[in-house]
Amino acid sequence: MITAIVLIKTSVDRIPEIAEQIAALDSVSEVFSVTGTYDLIAMVRVRGHEDLAEVIPGRISKIPGVEGTDTHVAFRTYSQHDLEAAFAIGLDS
C-alpha cells in the first residue's frame, strides 16, 4: 500500500465543502483542515504509484476550488498503534 500526503490550497470561502468532496473519494482516508500555507491535508492510500495519478491530479485537483496540490509519498509508516502491537506480541491480556 502506498501512502501519499497531499497538501492542498483551496478557495478559502469553500474549505469545508471542498474537504467533504475530497474525503468522499475512495482512496482518501482522512482530510484535515489546517493552518499555515496550505488549507487542507489529505491522506491518500493506493495500491500502486500509477493510482496516485488517477486520484490526485485526476480527481482531487479537478474539484472546483482546489487551487493547487503538493504531494509527498511516504517511504515507510510509523505509528503508535504499530509500536503498541509489536510490543504486545506474545503477551497475554
Rosetta blueprint (number, residue, H / E / L):
1 M L
2 I E
3 T E
4 A E
5 I E
6 V E
7 L E
8 I E
9 K E
10 T E
11 S L
12 V H
13 D H
14 R H
15 I H
16 P H
17 E H
18 I H
19 A H
20 E H
21 Q H
22 I H
23 A H
24 A L
25 L L
26 D L
27 S L
28 V E
29 S E
30 E E
31 V E
32 F E
33 S E
34 V L
35 T L
36 G L
37 T L
38 Y L
39 D L
40 L E
41 I E
42 A E
43 M E
44 V E
45 R E
46 V E
47 R L
48 G L
49 H H
50 E H
51 D H
52 L H
53 A H
54 E H
55 V H
56 I L
57 P L
58 G L
59 R L
60 I H
61 S H
62 K H
63 I L
64 P L
65 G L
66 V E
67 E E
68 G E
69 T E
70 D E
71 T E
72 H E
73 V E
74 A L
75 F L
76 R L
77 T L
78 Y L
79 S L
80 Q H
81 H H
82 D H
83 L H
84 E H
85 A H
86 A H
87 F H
88 A L
89 I L
90 G L
91 L L
92 D L
93 S L
